[in-house]
Every structure is written in structure tokens, then in C-alpha cells.
Amino acid sequence: MADIDRHELHTLVDRIPESDVPAARKVLRALADPVELAILDAPLDDEPETEEERVSVASSLAEASPDIPFEQLRQKRA
């Protein structure tokens, strides 16, 4: 049922007259999760990644395994 309701909302949004888009945006933003809105409004991270960060990410990705329980990973990092 929720998927049908969302589909209907998407359809309705697509049919909003251009002149009413700002009002619809304001109403929809008022209904949205404030944390998600903050993420949407956050500036892009345009700071270049350092070599140390690249190595750290590569190392983390190489070590990660879906078979390791979270608590074990936490102990390993502590």
C-alpha cells in the first residue's frame, strides 16, 4: 500500500504546475525528516583526499568482511 501511495505522490508532483512548485516544495520539506533535509542541504565535500586517507580507506575495505561480528570489529579497532 505504501508503494502505491508513494507512486501516486510522485505522479501528483510530476503534474504540479510550474508556478506552484515553490509552494509544493515548501509543504513537502515541512513533512520531511529534518536530518535528511540537513544532509541534502549540506555542501559537497570538495576537499581533496590525501594519500593517507586513500591508503586508510583501501586498507579498511580490504579488511572488511561481512562474516566478522560488529563487536569483534570494534575490539579490533580499539
C-alpha positions as CSV (number, residue, x, y, z in Angstrom):
1,M,0.0,0.0,0.0
2,A,2.8,2.4,0.9
3,D,4.4,1.9,-2.6
4,I,1.1,2.7,-4.2
5,D,0.7,5.9,-2.1
6,R,4.3,7.0,-3.0
7,H,3.7,6.3,-6.6
8,E,0.6,8.4,-6.5
9,L,2.6,11.2,-4.8
10,H,5.3,11.0,-7.5
11,T,2.6,11.2,-10.2
12,L,1.0,14.2,-8.5
13,V,4.3,16.0,-8.1
14,D,5.0,15.5,-11.8
15,R,1.7,17.2,-12.6
16,I,2.2,20.3,-10.4
17,P,2.1,23.5,-12.5
18,E,5.5,25.2,-12.6
19,S,4.1,28.2,-10.8
20,D,3.1,26.1,-7.8
21,V,6.4,24.2,-7.5
22,P,7.8,26.6,-4.8
23,A,4.7,26.1,-2.6
24,A,4.7,22.4,-3.1
25,R,8.4,22.2,-2.2
26,K,7.8,24.2,1.0
27,V,5.0,21.8,2.1
28,L,7.0,18.7,1.3
29,R,10.1,19.9,3.0
30,A,8.0,20.6,6.1
31,L,6.9,17.0,6.1
32,A,10.4,15.5,5.6
33,D,12.8,14.3,8.1
34,P,14.9,17.2,9.3
35,V,18.1,15.1,9.4
36,E,17.7,14.1,5.8
37,L,17.0,17.7,4.8
38,A,20.2,18.7,6.5
39,I,22.1,16.1,4.5
40,L,20.5,17.3,1.3
41,D,21.4,20.9,2.1
42,A,25.0,20.1,3.2
43,P,27.7,21.4,0.9
44,L,29.7,18.8,-1.1
45,D,33.0,17.8,0.4
46,D,35.3,19.4,-2.1
47,E,38.5,18.9,0.0
48,P,40.9,16.7,-1.9
49,E,41.5,13.3,-0.4
50,T,45.0,12.9,0.9
51,E,47.2,9.9,0.2
52,E,47.0,8.9,3.8
53,E,43.2,8.9,3.6
54,R,43.3,6.8,0.4
55,V,45.6,4.2,2.0
56,S,43.4,4.1,5.1
57,V,40.2,3.6,3.0
58,A,41.8,0.9,0.9
59,S,43.1,-0.9,4.0
60,S,39.7,-0.7,5.6
61,L,38.0,-2.1,2.5
62,A,40.5,-4.9,2.2
63,E,40.0,-5.9,5.9
64,A,36.2,-5.7,5.9
65,S,34.3,-8.9,5.9
66,P,30.6,-9.5,6.3
67,D,31.4,-12.6,8.4
68,I,33.0,-10.6,11.2
69,P,30.6,-9.6,14.0
70,F,30.5,-5.9,14.8
71,E,31.7,-6.3,18.4
72,Q,34.7,-8.1,17.1
73,L,35.5,-5.3,14.7
74,R,35.1,-2.8,17.5
75,Q,37.6,-4.6,19.7
76,K,40.0,-4.9,16.8
77,R,39.9,-1.1,16.2
78,A,40.2,-0.2,19.9
